[in-house]
């Protein structure tokens, strides 16, 4: 968080705490904010399930497309 996202790099994290639900976070400079519109927000997810990774990856590509 001390570096956070910049105009050139977007940092997003899917965080599922042991005793809480998952949320997708945008990592800004010294702040975290929940990314709206991610289908797994507020759900208990299996972080070892390939479908979870696929969902995260596909959403990330549309949320923060890369030029390279």
mmCIF file as gemmi writes it, N, C-alpha and C atoms, coordinates in Angstrom:
data_model
loop_
_atom_site.group_PDB
_atom_site.id
_atom_site.type_symbol
_atom_site.label_atom_id
_atom_site.label_alt_id
_atom_site.label_comp_id
_atom_site.label_asym_id
_atom_site.label_entity_id
_atom_site.label_seq_id
_atom_site.pdbx_PDB_ins_code
_atom_site.Cartn_x
_atom_site.Cartn_y
_atom_site.Cartn_z
_atom_site.occupancy
_atom_site.B_iso_or_equiv
_atom_site.pdbx_formal_charge
_atom_site.auth_seq_id
_atom_site.auth_asym_id
_atom_site.pdbx_PDB_model_num
ATOM 1 N N . UNK Axp A 1 ? 0.819 -1.197 0 1 0 ? 1 A 1
ATOM 2 C CA . UNK Axp A 1 ? 0 0 0 1 0 ? 1 A 1
ATOM 3 C C . UNK Axp A 1 ? 0.858 1.254 0 1 0 ? 1 A 1
ATOM 4 N N . UNK Axp A 2 ? 2.083 1.163 0.472 1 0 ? 2 A 1
ATOM 5 C CA . UNK Axp A 2 ? 2.911 2.366 0.493 1 0 ? 2 A 1
ATOM 6 C C . UNK Axp A 2 ? 3.232 2.827 -0.925 1 0 ? 2 A 1
ATOM 7 N N . UNK Axp A 3 ? 3.237 1.913 -1.883 1 0 ? 3 A 1
ATOM 8 C CA . UNK Axp A 3 ? 3.446 2.285 -3.282 1 0 ? 3 A 1
ATOM 9 C C . UNK Axp A 3 ? 2.098 2.398 -3.975 1 0 ? 3 A 1
ATOM 10 N N . UNK Axp A 4 ? 1.284 1.364 -3.889 1 0 ? 4 A 1
ATOM 11 C CA . UNK Axp A 4 ? -0.064 1.373 -4.449 1 0 ? 4 A 1
ATOM 12 C C . UNK Axp A 4 ? -0.087 1.44 -5.959 1 0 ? 4 A 1
ATOM 13 N N . UNK Axp A 5 ? -1.28 1.564 -6.496 1 0 ? 5 A 1
ATOM 14 C CA . UNK Axp A 5 ? -1.455 1.666 -7.937 1 0 ? 5 A 1
ATOM 15 C C . UNK Axp A 5 ? -0.963 3.015 -8.425 1 0 ? 5 A 1
ATOM 16 N N . UNK Axp A 6 ? -0.568 3.031 -9.682 1 0 ? 6 A 1
ATOM 17 C CA . UNK Axp A 6 ? -0.119 4.268 -10.324 1 0 ? 6 A 1
ATOM 18 C C . UNK Axp A 6 ? -0.877 4.424 -11.632 1 0 ? 6 A 1
ATOM 19 N N . UNK Axp A 7 ? -0.558 5.459 -12.392 1 0 ? 7 A 1
ATOM 20 C CA . UNK Axp A 7 ? -1.201 5.629 -13.692 1 0 ? 7 A 1
ATOM 21 C C . UNK Axp A 7 ? -0.784 4.532 -14.659 1 0 ? 7 A 1
ATOM 22 N N . UNK Axp A 8 ? 0.323 3.843 -14.381 1 0 ? 8 A 1
ATOM 23 C CA . UNK Axp A 8 ? 0.828 2.789 -15.255 1 0 ? 8 A 1
ATOM 24 C C . UNK Axp A 8 ? 0.526 1.374 -14.768 1 0 ? 8 A 1
ATOM 25 N N . UNK Axp A 9 ? 0.252 1.213 -13.48 1 0 ? 9 A 1
ATOM 26 C CA . UNK Axp A 9 ? 0.042 -0.115 -12.893 1 0 ? 9 A 1
ATOM 27 C C . UNK Axp A 9 ? -1.159 -0.081 -11.954 1 0 ? 9 A 1
ATOM 28 N N . UNK Axp A 10 ? -2.112 -0.991 -12.182 1 0 ? 10 A 1
ATOM 29 C CA . UNK Axp A 10 ? -3.254 -1.159 -11.279 1 0 ? 10 A 1
ATOM 30 C C . UNK Axp A 10 ? -3.044 -2.419 -10.461 1 0 ? 10 A 1
ATOM 31 N N . UNK Axp A 11 ? -3.175 -2.298 -9.157 1 0 ? 11 A 1
ATOM 32 C CA . UNK Axp A 11 ? -3.024 -3.44 -8.266 1 0 ? 11 A 1
ATOM 33 C C . UNK Axp A 11 ? -4.389 -3.779 -7.683 1 0 ? 11 A 1
ATOM 34 N N . UNK Axp A 12 ? -4.833 -5.008 -7.937 1 0 ? 12 A 1
ATOM 35 C CA . UNK Axp A 12 ? -6.073 -5.505 -7.351 1 0 ? 12 A 1
ATOM 36 C C . UNK Axp A 12 ? -5.772 -6.819 -6.643 1 0 ? 12 A 1
ATOM 37 N N . UNK Axp A 13 ? -6.478 -7.049 -5.539 1 0 ? 13 A 1
ATOM 38 C CA . UNK Axp A 13 ? -6.233 -8.224 -4.712 1 0 ? 13 A 1
ATOM 39 C C . UNK Axp A 13 ? -7.566 -8.859 -4.343 1 0 ? 13 A 1
ATOM 40 N N . UNK Axp A 14 ? -7.678 -10.158 -4.571 1 0 ? 14 A 1
ATOM 41 C CA . UNK Axp A 14 ? -8.831 -10.901 -4.076 1 0 ? 14 A 1
ATOM 42 C C . UNK Axp A 14 ? -8.429 -11.461 -2.724 1 0 ? 14 A 1
ATOM 43 N N . UNK Axp A 15 ? -9.08 -10.959 -1.669 1 0 ? 15 A 1
ATOM 44 C CA . UNK Axp A 15 ? -8.687 -11.293 -0.301 1 0 ? 15 A 1
ATOM 45 C C . UNK Axp A 15 ? -9.85 -12.003 0.383 1 0 ? 15 A 1
ATOM 46 N N . UNK Axp A 16 ? -9.604 -13.241 0.78 1 0 ? 16 A 1
ATOM 47 C CA . UNK Axp A 16 ? -10.591 -14.028 1.5 1 0 ? 16 A 1
ATOM 48 C C . UNK Axp A 16 ? -10.005 -14.38 2.858 1 0 ? 16 A 1
ATOM 49 N N . UNK Axp A 17 ? -10.437 -13.676 3.889 1 0 ? 17 A 1
ATOM 50 C CA . UNK Axp A 17 ? -9.947 -13.935 5.245 1 0 ? 17 A 1
ATOM 51 C C . UNK Axp A 17 ? -10.498 -15.264 5.752 1 0 ? 17 A 1
ATOM 52 N N . UNK Axp A 18 ? -9.81 -15.862 6.673 1 0 ? 18 A 1
ATOM 53 C CA . UNK Axp A 18 ? -10.199 -17.157 7.223 1 0 ? 18 A 1
ATOM 54 C C . UNK Axp A 18 ? -11.611 -17.124 7.799 1 0 ? 18 A 1
ATOM 55 N N . UNK Axp A 19 ? -11.932 -16.076 8.533 1 0 ? 19 A 1
ATOM 56 C CA . UNK Axp A 19 ? -13.217 -16.015 9.231 1 0 ? 19 A 1
ATOM 57 C C . UNK Axp A 19 ? -14.154 -14.942 8.672 1 0 ? 19 A 1
ATOM 58 N N . UNK Axp A 20 ? -13.989 -14.604 7.394 1 0 ? 20 A 1
ATOM 59 C CA . UNK Axp A 20 ? -14.816 -13.566 6.787 1 0 ? 20 A 1
ATOM 60 C C . UNK Axp A 20 ? -14.996 -13.894 5.306 1 0 ? 20 A 1
ATOM 61 N N . UNK Axp A 21 ? -15.778 -13.102 4.617 1 0 ? 21 A 1
ATOM 62 C CA . UNK Axp A 21 ? -16.046 -13.317 3.201 1 0 ? 21 A 1
ATOM 63 C C . UNK Axp A 21 ? -14.958 -12.685 2.338 1 0 ? 21 A 1
ATOM 64 N N . UNK Axp A 22 ? -14.956 -13.034 1.066 1 0 ? 22 A 1
ATOM 65 C CA . UNK Axp A 22 ? -13.973 -12.499 0.12 1 0 ? 22 A 1
ATOM 66 C C . UNK Axp A 22 ? -14.446 -11.165 -0.442 1 0 ? 22 A 1
ATOM 67 N N . UNK Axp A 23 ? -13.483 -10.332 -0.805 1 0 ? 23 A 1
ATOM 68 C CA . UNK Axp A 23 ? -13.74 -9.093 -1.525 1 0 ? 23 A 1
ATOM 69 C C . UNK Axp A 23 ? -12.562 -8.812 -2.439 1 0 ? 23 A 1
ATOM 70 N N . UNK Axp A 24 ? -12.856 -8.163 -3.553 1 0 ? 24 A 1
ATOM 71 C CA . UNK Axp A 24 ? -11.811 -7.706 -4.461 1 0 ? 24 A 1
ATOM 72 C C . UNK Axp A 24 ? -11.488 -6.267 -4.095 1 0 ? 24 A 1
ATOM 73 N N . UNK Axp A 25 ? -10.212 -6.007 -3.837 1 0 ? 25 A 1
ATOM 74 C CA . UNK Axp A 25 ? -9.774 -4.675 -3.416 1 0 ? 25 A 1
ATOM 75 C C . UNK Axp A 25 ? -8.876 -4.038 -4.467 1 0 ? 25 A 1
ATOM 76 N N . UNK Axp A 26 ? -9.058 -2.748 -4.652 1 0 ? 26 A 1
ATOM 77 C CA . UNK Axp A 26 ? -8.146 -1.924 -5.431 1 0 ? 26 A 1
ATOM 78 C C . UNK Axp A 26 ? -7.158 -1.34 -4.441 1 0 ? 26 A 1
ATOM 79 N N . UNK Axp A 27 ? -5.866 -1.517 -4.698 1 0 ? 27 A 1
ATOM 80 C CA . UNK Axp A 27 ? -4.834 -1.024 -3.797 1 0 ? 27 A 1
ATOM 81 C C . UNK Axp A 27 ? -4.358 0.324 -4.314 1 0 ? 27 A 1
ATOM 82 N N . UNK Axp A 28 ? -4.768 1.374 -3.61 1 0 ? 28 A 1
ATOM 83 C CA . UNK Axp A 28 ? -4.308 2.713 -3.938 1 0 ? 28 A 1
ATOM 84 C C . UNK Axp A 28 ? -3.117 3.064 -3.062 1 0 ? 28 A 1
ATOM 85 N N . UNK Axp A 29 ? -2.67 4.268 -3.169 1 0 ? 29 A 1
ATOM 86 C CA . UNK Axp A 29 ? -1.558 4.701 -2.329 1 0 ? 29 A 1
ATOM 87 C C . UNK Axp A 29 ? -2.08 4.95 -0.924 1 0 ? 29 A 1
ATOM 88 N N . UNK Axp A 30 ? -1.692 4.06 0 1 0 ? 30 A 1
ATOM 89 C CA . UNK Axp A 30 ? -2.083 4.107 1.403 1 0 ? 30 A 1
ATOM 90 C C . UNK Axp A 30 ? -3.572 3.911 1.65 1 0 ? 30 A 1
ATOM 91 N N . UNK Axp A 31 ? -4.26 3.194 0.726 1 0 ? 31 A 1
ATOM 92 C CA . UNK Axp A 31 ? -5.674 2.918 0.94 1 0 ? 31 A 1
ATOM 93 C C . UNK Axp A 31 ? -6.11 1.671 0.163 1 0 ? 31 A 1
ATOM 94 N N . UNK Axp A 32 ? -7.133 1.036 0.687 1 0 ? 32 A 1
ATOM 95 C CA . UNK Axp A 32 ? -7.792 -0.087 0.017 1 0 ? 32 A 1
ATOM 96 C C . UNK Axp A 32 ? -9.238 0.291 -0.216 1 0 ? 32 A 1
ATOM 97 N N . UNK Axp A 33 ? -9.773 -0.065 -1.375 1 0 ? 33 A 1
ATOM 98 C CA . UNK Axp A 33 ? -11.196 0.151 -1.609 1 0 ? 33 A 1
ATOM 99 C C . UNK Axp A 33 ? -11.753 -1.073 -2.325 1 0 ? 33 A 1
ATOM 100 N N . UNK Axp A 34 ? -12.965 -1.451 -1.955 1 0 ? 34 A 1
ATOM 101 C CA . UNK Axp A 34 ? -13.615 -2.599 -2.572 1 0 ? 34 A 1
ATOM 102 C C . UNK Axp A 34 ? -14.016 -2.233 -3.998 1 0 ? 34 A 1
ATOM 103 N N . UNK Axp A 35 ? -13.684 -3.121 -4.926 1 0 ? 35 A 1
ATOM 104 C CA . UNK Axp A 35 ? -14.04 -2.93 -6.332 1 0 ? 35 A 1
ATOM 105 C C . UNK Axp A 35 ? -15.486 -3.368 -6.513 1 0 ? 35 A 1
ATOM 106 N N . UNK Axp A 36 ? -16.328 -2.451 -6.918 1 0 ? 36 A 1
ATOM 107 C CA . UNK Axp A 36 ? -17.745 -2.743 -7.12 1 0 ? 36 A 1
ATOM 108 C C . UNK Axp A 36 ? -17.933 -3.569 -8.392 1 0 ? 36 A 1
ATOM 109 N N . UNK Axp A 37 ? -18.922 -4.44 -8.376 1 0 ? 37 A 1
ATOM 110 C CA . UNK Axp A 37 ? -19.279 -5.19 -9.561 1 0 ? 37 A 1
ATOM 111 C C . UNK Axp A 37 ? -18.635 -6.56 -9.692 1 0 ? 37 A 1
ATOM 112 N N . UNK Axp A 38 ? -17.745 -6.924 -8.762 1 0 ? 38 A 1
ATOM 113 C CA . UNK Axp A 38 ? -17.114 -8.238 -8.823 1 0 ? 38 A 1
ATOM 114 C C . UNK Axp A 38 ? -18.066 -9.265 -8.224 1 0 ? 38 A 1
ATOM 115 N N . UNK Axp A 39 ? -18.361 -10.314 -8.97 1 0 ? 39 A 1
ATOM 116 C CA . UNK Axp A 39 ? -19.419 -11.255 -8.588 1 0 ? 39 A 1
ATOM 117 C C . UNK Axp A 39 ? -19.144 -12.027 -7.302 1 0 ? 39 A 1
ATOM 118 N N . UNK Axp A 40 ? -17.889 -12.158 -6.902 1 0 ? 40 A 1
ATOM 119 C CA . UNK Axp A 40 ? -17.582 -12.922 -5.689 1 0 ? 40 A 1
ATOM 120 C C . UNK Axp A 40 ? -17.484 -12.052 -4.426 1 0 ? 40 A 1
ATOM 121 N N . UNK Axp A 41 ? -17.654 -10.746 -4.552 1 0 ? 41 A 1
ATOM 122 C CA . UNK Axp A 41 ? -17.63 -9.874 -3.368 1 0 ? 41 A 1
ATOM 123 C C . UNK Axp A 41 ? -18.696 -10.315 -2.381 1 0 ? 41 A 1
ATOM 124 N N . UNK Axp A 42 ? -18.322 -10.438 -1.133 1 0 ? 42 A 1
ATOM 125 C CA . UNK Axp A 42 ? -19.27 -10.79 -0.084 1 0 ? 42 A 1
ATOM 126 C C . UNK Axp A 42 ? -19.592 -12.267 -0.008 1 0 ? 42 A 1
ATOM 127 N N . UNK Axp A 43 ? -18.867 -13.077 -0.764 1 0 ? 43 A 1
ATOM 128 C CA . UNK Axp A 43 ? -19.099 -14.522 -0.78 1 0 ? 43 A 1
ATOM 129 C C . UNK Axp A 43 ? -17.948 -15.24 -0.079 1 0 ? 43 A 1
ATOM 130 N N . UNK Axp A 44 ? -18.239 -16.428 0.419 1 0 ? 44 A 1
ATOM 131 C CA . UNK Axp A 44 ? -17.184 -17.316 0.902 1 0 ? 44 A 1
ATOM 132 C C . UNK Axp A 44 ? -16.724 -18.111 -0.311 1 0 ? 44 A 1
ATOM 133 N N . UNK Axp A 45 ? -15.455 -17.993 -0.685 1 0 ? 45 A 1
ATOM 134 C CA . UNK Axp A 45 ? -14.967 -18.644 -1.899 1 0 ? 45 A 1
ATOM 135 C C . UNK Axp A 45 ? -13.871 -19.65 -1.574 1 0 ? 45 A 1
ATOM 136 N N . UNK Axp A 46 ? -13.71 -20.604 -2.465 1 0 ? 46 A 1
ATOM 137 C CA . UNK Axp A 46 ? -12.632 -21.578 -2.372 1 0 ? 46 A 1
ATOM 138 C C . UNK Axp A 46 ? -11.465 -21.027 -3.177 1 0 ? 46 A 1
ATOM 139 N N . UNK Axp A 47 ? -10.434 -20.544 -2.51 1 0 ? 47 A 1
ATOM 140 C CA . UNK Axp A 47 ? -9.3 -19.932 -3.19 1 0 ? 47 A 1
ATOM 141 C C . UNK Axp A 47 ? -8.459 -20.95 -3.953 1 0 ? 47 A 1
ATOM 142 N N . UNK Axp A 48 ? -8.7 -22.239 -3.743 1 0 ? 48 A 1
ATOM 143 C CA . UNK Axp A 48 ? -7.99 -23.277 -4.477 1 0 ? 48 A 1
ATOM 144 C C . UNK Axp A 48 ? -8.741 -23.759 -5.71 1 0 ? 48 A 1
ATOM 145 N N . UNK Axp A 49 ? -9.924 -23.226 -5.949 1 0 ? 49 A 1
ATOM 146 C CA . UNK Axp A 49 ? -10.746 -23.626 -7.085 1 0 ? 49 A 1
ATOM 147 C C . UNK Axp A 49 ? -10.285 -22.879 -8.339 1 0 ? 49 A 1
ATOM 148 N N . UNK Axp A 50 ? -9.971 -23.587 -9.419 1 0 ? 50 A 1
ATOM 149 C CA . UNK Axp A 50 ? -9.55 -22.91 -10.647 1 0 ? 50 A 1
ATOM 150 C C . UNK Axp A 50 ? -10.591 -21.92 -11.176 1 0 ? 50 A 1
ATOM 151 N N . UNK Axp A 51 ? -11.871 -22.163 -10.923 1 0 ? 51 A 1
ATOM 152 C CA . UNK Axp A 51 ? -12.909 -21.228 -11.37 1 0 ? 51 A 1
ATOM 153 C C . UNK Axp A 51 ? -12.812 -19.881 -10.652 1 0 ? 51 A 1
ATOM 154 N N . UNK Axp A 52 ? -12.357 -19.89 -9.409 1 0 ? 52 A 1
ATOM 155 C CA . UNK Axp A 52 ? -12.151 -18.634 -8.679 1 0 ? 52 A 1
ATOM 156 C C . UNK Axp A 52 ? -11.054 -17.82 -9.358 1 0 ? 52 A 1
ATOM 157 N N . UNK Axp A 53 ? -9.964 -18.471 -9.715 1 0 ? 53 A 1
ATOM 158 C CA . UNK Axp A 53 ? -8.865 -17.797 -10.417 1 0 ? 53 A 1
ATOM 159 C C . UNK Axp A 53 ? -9.333 -17.284 -11.771 1 0 ? 53 A 1
ATOM 160 N N . UNK Axp A 54 ? -10.09 -18.093 -12.494 1 0 ? 54 A 1
ATOM 161 C CA . UNK Axp A 54 ? -10.589 -17.685 -13.801 1 0 ? 54 A 1
ATOM 162 C C . UNK Axp A 54 ? -11.504 -16.47 -13.674 1 0 ? 54 A 1
ATOM 163 N N . UNK Axp A 55 ? -12.41 -16.477 -12.702 1 0 ? 55 A 1
ATOM 164 C CA . UNK Axp A 55 ? -13.32 -15.358 -12.464 1 0 ? 55 A 1
ATOM 165 C C . UNK Axp A 55 ? -12.528 -14.085 -12.157 1 0 ? 55 A 1
ATOM 166 N N . UNK Axp A 56 ? -11.544 -14.205 -11.272 1 0 ? 56 A 1
ATOM 167 C CA . UNK Axp A 56 ? -10.691 -13.068 -10.902 1 0 ? 56 A 1
ATOM 168 C C . UNK Axp A 56 ? -9.943 -12.527 -12.122 1 0 ? 56 A 1
ATOM 169 N N . UNK Axp A 57 ? -9.375 -13.429 -12.922 1 0 ? 57 A 1
ATOM 170 C CA . UNK Axp A 57 ? -8.579 -13.026 -14.081 1 0 ? 57 A 1
ATOM 171 C C . UNK Axp A 57 ? -9.435 -12.348 -15.143 1 0 ? 57 A 1
ATOM 172 N N . UNK Axp A 58 ? -10.57 -12.93 -15.458 1 0 ? 58 A 1
ATOM 173 C CA . UNK Axp A 58 ? -11.441 -12.336 -16.48 1 0 ? 58 A 1
ATOM 174 C C . UNK Axp A 58 ? -11.976 -10.977 -16.042 1 0 ? 58 A 1
ATOM 175 N N . UNK Axp A 59 ? -12.364 -10.855 -14.773 1 0 ? 59 A 1
ATOM 176 C CA . UNK Axp A 59 ? -12.845 -9.565 -14.282 1 0 ? 59 A 1
ATOM 177 C C . UNK Axp A 59 ? -11.706 -8.544 -14.305 1 0 ? 59 A 1
ATOM 178 N N . UNK Axp A 60 ? -10.522 -8.963 -13.886 1 0 ? 60 A 1
ATOM 179 C CA . UNK Axp A 60 ? -9.375 -8.056 -13.874 1 0 ? 60 A 1
ATOM 180 C C . UNK Axp A 60 ? -9.03 -7.529 -15.253 1 0 ? 60 A 1
ATOM 181 N N . UNK Axp A 61 ? -9.152 -8.382 -16.266 1 0 ? 61 A 1
ATOM 182 C CA . UNK Axp A 61 ? -8.868 -7.946 -17.637 1 0 ? 61 A 1
ATOM 183 C C . UNK Axp A 61 ? -9.848 -6.88 -18.104 1 0 ? 61 A 1
ATOM 184 N N . UNK Axp A 62 ? -11.09 -6.985 -17.688 1 0 ? 62 A 1
ATOM 185 C CA . UNK Axp A 62 ? -12.07 -5.978 -18.097 1 0 ? 62 A 1
ATOM 186 C C . UNK Axp A 62 ? -12.001 -4.729 -17.215 1 0 ? 62 A 1
ATOM 187 N N . UNK Axp A 63 ? -11.662 -4.919 -15.934 1 0 ? 63 A 1
ATOM 188 C CA . UNK Axp A 63 ? -11.607 -3.8 -14.995 1 0 ? 63 A 1
ATOM 189 C C . UNK Axp A 63 ? -10.385 -2.913 -15.241 1 0 ? 63 A 1
ATOM 190 N N . UNK Axp A 64 ? -9.255 -3.535 -15.504 1 0 ? 64 A 1
ATOM 191 C CA . UNK Axp A 64 ? -8.004 -2.785 -15.685 1 0 ? 64 A 1
ATOM 192 C C . UNK Axp A 64 ? -7.225 -3.379 -16.858 1 0 ? 64 A 1
ATOM 193 N N . UNK Axp A 65 ? -7.703 -3.144 -18.09 1 0 ? 65 A 1
ATOM 194 C CA . UNK Axp A 65 ? -7.017 -3.732 -19.246 1 0 ? 65 A 1
ATOM 195 C C . UNK Axp A 65 ? -5.586 -3.219 -19.384 1 0 ? 65 A 1
ATOM 196 N N . UNK Axp A 66 ? -4.723 -4.104 -19.845 1 0 ? 66 A 1
ATOM 197 C CA . UNK Axp A 66 ? -3.308 -3.76 -19.999 1 0 ? 66 A 1
ATOM 198 C C . UNK Axp A 66 ? -2.992 -3.516 -21.475 1 0 ? 66 A 1
ATOM 199 N N . UNK Axp A 67 ? -2.044 -2.624 -21.714 1 0 ? 67 A 1
ATOM 200 C CA . UNK Axp A 67 ? -1.586 -2.373 -23.063 1 0 ? 67 A 1
ATOM 201 C C . UNK Axp A 67 ? -0.541 -3.399 -23.511 1 0 ? 67 A 1
ATOM 202 N N . UNK Axp A 68 ? 0.081 -4.051 -22.544 1 0 ? 68 A 1
ATOM 203 C CA . UNK Axp A 68 ? 1.141 -5.028 -22.85 1 0 ? 68 A 1
ATOM 204 C C . UNK Axp A 68 ? 0.953 -6.254 -22.018 1 0 ? 68 A 1
